[in-house]
């Protein structure tokens, strides 16, 4: 665990202790279970956002993707009668194509990630609203899907399956990001894309794959969200969810400049965000302040990241200068060569 991750874990414990002292219901099994469910739901696509931020990019369309993919999944299972395993594959496939389109627009047409994903945010939301005619997409009255419900909203040992899904996919992503050649290429591209290209890394492929990974995780989260809410209102479902993902990634140590980040950190960031949301609810703070809390968290996270990087650069420059001074101070001890 990195120093940032350890510090974030300590902060989570401190905030949790403060909330518990103010309201002991914080540690009740019901509240912990509900909070774990939300951590799993938001953590799934926050990890994907981390892959994109690692490249120095940004994914602003995650919330709208969750709305559109949720509408598609609910409509296939509830209205068209498509078997739910096939519906899940189709939903993930559509999401994968969205991520591929984003990556190709950025790498092949050299468009800015901010512009591409902002357009995606508007397009996907509009398509979702047009597809349903502004109506809410939901399952037929009395419909039951035992296996699907067990997989998505069920619990084992009191722990929501969404949380297990986040841990499982998070473990896979940790290996990919921190223990593979691809992860090193991703970091290199984020730090200096031109240098990575000149060193032989296929930067376009690496960046495109990051957006595809993000889209796949967002697609899985869209299915879990659709089953959690049991209905999808296309005009509001998933609104501002991308901010949760960005905030979790920034809190978890992903630099918005690219090149660094931690999967463990982004999971801890998702935990802290839901803990803060829980604090707002349990302490009776108006829910209208949720976004104010979110904005403050992102601001503090970015400031902390800047200060940390500035301090690290100063220490690195100081060590380099000390090494040069020591080298200059060492006399040449080799004997003179006889003539």
SVG drawing of the C-alpha trace seen along z (x, -y; Angstrom):
<svg xmlns="http://www.w3.org/2000/svg" viewBox="-48 -24 106 42">
<polyline fill="none" stroke="black" stroke-width="0.4" points="0.0,0.0 1.4,-3.4 1.7,-6.3 -1.3,-8.0 -3.4,-4.9 -2.4,-4.5 -3.2,-8.1 -6.6,-7.8 -7.4,-4.7 -6.5,-6.5 -8.8,-9.4 -11.6,-7.0 -11.2,-5.6 -11.1,-9.0 -14.2,-10.3 -16.0,-7.0 -15.2,-7.4 -16.5,-11.0 -19.7,-10.0 -20.2,-7.1 -19.8,-9.3 -22.4,-11.7 -24.8,-8.9 -24.2,-5.3 -26.5,-4.1 -23.5,-4.5 -22.2,-1.1 -25.6,0.7 -25.7,3.7 -28.4,2.2 -26.5,-1.1 -23.2,0.7 -24.8,3.0 -26.5,0.2 -23.3,-1.8 -21.3,1.2 -23.8,1.6 -23.3,-2.0 -19.5,-1.7 -19.7,1.3 -21.9,-0.5 -19.9,-3.6 -16.5,-1.9 -17.1,0.2 -17.0,-2.6 -14.7,-4.8 -11.9,-2.2 -12.6,-2.5 -12.3,-6.3 -8.9,-5.8 -7.6,-4.0 -8.6,-7.0 -7.2,-9.6 -3.9,-7.6 -3.5,-8.5 -4.1,-12.2 -7.6,-12.0 -11.1,-12.4 -14.4,-10.6 -17.4,-12.9 -20.1,-10.7 -20.2,-8.0 -23.5,-9.1 -25.2,-9.3 -23.8,-6.0 -25.3,-4.5 -28.7,-6.0 -28.7,-4.8 -27.3,-1.3 -29.7,-1.0 -32.6,-1.8 -31.4,0.7 -30.9,3.5 -34.3,3.0 -36.1,2.8 -34.5,6.0 -35.2,8.0 -38.5,6.5 -40.2,5.7 -38.5,7.7 -38.1,10.8 -34.4,11.3 -32.8,13.8 -30.9,11.8 -27.4,13.4 -27.7,12.4 -29.1,8.9 -26.0,8.4 -23.6,9.4 -25.4,7.0 -25.4,4.2 -21.6,4.6 -21.0,4.9 -22.8,1.6 -20.8,0.0 -17.6,1.4 -18.4,-0.2 -19.0,-3.6 -15.6,-3.4 -14.0,-2.3 -15.6,-5.3 -14.2,-7.7 -10.7,-6.2 -10.6,-6.4 -11.9,-9.9 -9.2,-11.0 -6.3,-9.0 -7.1,-9.0 -8.8,-12.4 -6.7,-14.0 -9.7,-15.4 -9.5,-16.5 -10.9,-14.0 -12.9,-16.7 -14.7,-17.6 -15.3,-14.0 -16.7,-12.8 -18.7,-16.0 -20.4,-15.4 -21.0,-11.8 -22.6,-13.0 -25.1,-15.0 -25.6,-12.5 -26.2,-9.5 -28.6,-11.3 -30.6,-12.6 -30.7,-9.2 -32.0,-7.6 -34.7,-10.3 -35.7,-9.9 -35.7,-6.1 -38.2,-6.1 -40.1,-9.2 -39.3,-10.7 -41.1,-7.8 -39.6,-5.7 -38.2,-2.3 -39.1,0.4 -39.9,4.1 -43.5,5.4 -45.5,5.4 -44.9,8.5 -42.0,9.7 -39.4,11.6 -35.9,12.7 -34.5,14.7 -31.0,15.5 -30.4,12.0 -31.6,10.4 -29.4,12.7 -26.4,11.8 -26.9,8.0 -28.8,7.0 -28.5,10.2 -26.3,10.5 -24.1,13.2 -23.1,13.1 -24.8,9.7 -22.4,8.3 -24.0,7.0 -22.9,8.7 -22.2,5.4 -19.4,5.0 -18.0,8.4 -18.1,7.5 -16.1,4.4 -13.5,6.3 -13.2,9.0 -12.9,6.6 -10.7,4.3 -8.3,7.2 -8.1,7.9 -7.6,4.2 -4.9,4.0 -2.9,6.8 -3.4,5.2 -2.4,1.7 0.4,2.5 1.8,5.9 1.7,6.0 3.6,4.5 0.4,2.8 0.2,1.0 3.7,-0.3 2.9,-1.4 -0.2,-3.2 1.9,-5.0 4.5,-6.0 1.9,-7.4 0.3,-9.4 3.7,-10.9 4.9,-11.8 3.0,-10.5 5.6,-11.7 8.5,-10.0 6.4,-6.8 5.8,-6.9 9.5,-7.4 10.4,-4.5 8.2,-2.1 5.0,-2.1 1.8,-2.0 0.3,-5.0 -2.9,-5.1 -3.7,-1.5 -2.9,-2.1 -5.1,-5.2 -8.0,-3.6 -7.9,-0.5 -8.1,-2.6 -11.4,-4.1 -12.6,-0.6 -11.8,0.7 -13.6,-2.3 -16.7,-1.7 -16.8,2.0 -16.7,1.3 -19.3,-1.4 -21.5,1.0 -21.4,3.5 -22.2,0.7 -25.1,-0.3 -26.6,3.2 -26.2,3.1 -27.7,-0.3 -30.7,0.7 -31.4,3.7 -30.8,1.6 -33.4,-1.1 -35.6,1.4 -36.5,-1.5 -34.6,-4.0 -35.8,-7.6 -33.6,-8.7 -33.7,-12.4 -32.2,-12.0 -30.8,-8.5 -27.0,-8.7 -26.9,-12.5 -23.5,-13.8 -22.2,-10.2 -19.1,-11.0 -18.2,-13.5 -18.3,-10.7 -15.9,-8.7 -13.5,-11.6 -13.6,-12.6 -12.9,-9.0 -10.0,-8.7 -8.5,-12.0 -8.8,-11.2 -7.2,-7.8 -4.1,-9.4 -4.8,-9.5 -3.2,-12.7 -5.2,-14.6 -2.0,-15.2 -1.8,-11.5 0.9,-8.9 0.2,-7.8 -2.5,-6.3 -3.6,-3.4 -6.5,-1.0 -6.5,-0.5 -6.6,-4.3 -9.6,-4.7 -11.5,-2.0 -10.6,-3.8 -11.7,-7.1 -15.1,-5.6 -15.4,-4.4 -14.6,-7.9 -17.1,-9.6 -19.9,-7.3 -18.9,-7.7 -19.2,-11.5 -22.6,-11.0 -23.6,-8.9 -22.4,-11.6 -24.7,-14.1 -27.7,-11.8 -27.1,-10.7 -26.3,-14.2 -29.4,-15.7 -27.4,-18.0 -29.6,-19.1 -29.1,-16.8 -28.9,-19.9 -25.3,-20.3 -24.2,-16.9 -22.7,-18.5 -21.1,-21.2 -19.4,-18.4 -18.4,-16.7 -16.9,-19.9 -15.0,-20.6 -13.6,-17.0 -12.4,-17.3 -10.8,-20.7 -9.0,-19.5 -7.9,-16.4 -6.4,-18.3 -4.7,-20.8 -3.2,-17.9 -2.0,-16.3 -0.3,-19.5 1.4,-20.0 2.6,-16.4 4.0,-16.5 5.7,-19.9 7.3,-18.6 8.4,-15.4 10.0,-17.4 11.9,-19.6 13.2,-16.5 14.2,-14.9 16.0,-18.1 17.7,-18.4 19.0,-14.8 20.3,-15.3 22.1,-18.5 23.6,-16.8 24.9,-13.9 26.5,-16.4 28.2,-18.2 29.5,-15.0 30.8,-13.9 32.6,-17.3 34.1,-17.1 35.7,-13.6 39.4,-14.1 40.9,-12.1 42.7,-9.3 44.1,-7.5 47.9,-7.7 49.4,-9.6 50.3,-7.5 54.1,-7.3 55.6,-8.7"/>
</svg>
